[in-house]
Amino acid sequence: MADPARARKLSKRITQIVATALEHEVKDPRLDMVTITETKVTGDLHDATVYYTVLGDDNARNAAAIALTKATGVLRSLVGAGTGVKFTPTLSFVPDLVPDTARQLDELLAKAREADAEVARLAANASPAGDPDPYRQPRDADADADPDNADSDSGSDDVADEVADESDRSDDDSESDDRDGVRATG
């Protein structure tokens, strides 16, 4: 496996060579609107994937893909001459989907902004659906004195105390002194 830094340098050099060759060397009108965006080289430097974009519609993209496939041999020869590596990597061309994905995300964000604006417009004239003050108010001092209005929380604390006391008693009852035959209590 080659050095990752060497692979990065080779991929940048391949990007430059292919872009220059498409602009000056290859005389195919279908490749006029092709832009090389990135190249990735495998760790063994034997294969290179060249990513490209095409300005135009689907027909222009299909025509560019056919033209790149046809020009692969010439481009590989130019890459071999321009890089000076022992083994010229094979080239495969893949359309770059990043611009399409970015355009779709921009459209989704625009829809979200419109929906947020609509919600804000509706909320500006809205009134609360429930009580004007939905928060719990502090209890009065009179309610604390009335045993009928006792909170369920205080009752649950008493039950927890009783359970803890019973478990302590059962632990104390189970302890025994085997020498005297007398049960020890704590």
N, C-alpha and C positions, 0 to 999 in steps of 0.2 A: 504494500500500500504506500502511496506517495505521501509526501508532506502536504497537509491541508493548505498551507500557505502557497505552495507551488500549484496546487489545483486551482486555488482562487485566482492566482496570476494568470494561469493558462486560460481559465474561463473568461477573464476580462479581455485577454488578447484575442481569443476566438470571437468574442462579441465585436471587437473593433474590426477585425479582418472581414468578417461576414458582412457587417454593415457597410464598410467601404466597398466591398466587392459588389454588393447589391446596388450601390449608388453609381459605381464607375465601370465595373467589369462586365456584369451580366446585363445584357441588352434585351430584357424581356419586359414589355410594357405592363404586364400583370403584376410586376414587382415594384412599380413606381411608388405605391402608397404603403409599402411594408416598412415597419420599424422594428428593429431588433431591440428587445427590452432587456433580456438577460440570457446568460448561458450558464448551465450547471454541468460540471465535469465529474464523472465517477471517481472514486478513490484510486483506482488503478490507472487513471488517465486514458482509458481505452474508448470511452463513450462520452459524447457531449450532447446535451439536450439544449437546443436553441429555442428560446421563447420569442414570439413575434406578435405584433398587432397589425391590423390592416384597417386603414381608413376607408370606409365604404360599407355597402350592404352585404348580405349573405353571398350574393353572386361574386362580389369582389373577393371575399374571404375564401370561397371555394376555388376561384381561379388562382389566387395567390398560393394556396396550399398545393395545387397541381404544379405550378411553376417552381416552387421551392423543391418539390420532390424531383422534378426534372433537372434542376440545377445543383443537386446535392453533390454529384461527382466533381463538378468544376469547383464548387465552394470548398470541398474537402481538399482538393489539390492546392488551392490557394492558402488554406489553413496550414497545410503541411509545409509549404514553402515559407510562410510567414512566421511560424512558431519555431521551427528547427528542432522539434522533438523527434525521438527515435521512432516512435509509433504515432502516426497521425490518428487522432480519435475519429470514430465514426460519428456522423452528424445526424441527428433526428430533429425535425422541426415540429414544434407544438405551439398551437395558438395560445396566447396569453389571455387568460380569462379575468385578470384583475380589473381592467377597465370596464368590462361588462358588469362585474360584481359591484364595482364602485357606483356605476350608474343606477343599478337596481337599489342599492342602499340609499342613494340620494333621493330616488323616487319615494321610497318608504319613509324616509325622514320628512319629506315634504308633506306626505299624507298625514303623518303624525302631528306635524305643526298645525295643519289645517284642523285636525280633530281637537287639538288642545285649544286652539283659538275659538272653536265652536263651544267647547265646554266652558271656557272663560266667559264667553258672551252670555251663555245660559245662566251661569253662576252669578253674574252681576245683578240680575233682577230676581234672584231666587230668595226664598225665605226658609228658615229652618222647618223641618218636617215635624220635629218633636217639641218638647218643652223649650221655652226660651233659655232656661238654665238647666242643662241636662246633668250637671254634676251633683253628687250627693252633698247634702247640707249637713253641717255638724249637728249632733243631737242636742236637744234641750236638757237642762239640768233636771227638769221635772220628769222626763222620760227615764232617767237613770234611777230614780226613786221607785218607780212603778215596777213591781216584779213581773207583771204580765208582759212587759215590753223588753224582757231580758234578751240579749243577743244570743244566738246559737253558738258564737265563738267561745264565750265564757263557759258554757256548758261542756263544750268539747275539751277545754282545758281540765275541768274537773274529772272527766272520764279518763283522760290520759294520766292524771295523778293517781287515780284509783288503780289503774292497770299496773303502773309502776310499783305501787305499794304492795299489791298482791304478788308480783314477781319477786320482790325482795323477801316477802314472807316465805314463799315456797323455797327459795334458796336457803334461807335460815333453817327451815324445817328439815331439809335433806342432809344438812351437815350432822355428822355424828362422830362421837369419839369411840373408836373400836376398843380401846384399852379398858375403859371403865364401863362400857355398855350404856353410857349415859348420853343422852341426846344433848348436843350443845346448841344453845340459842344465842343469838347475837344481841 
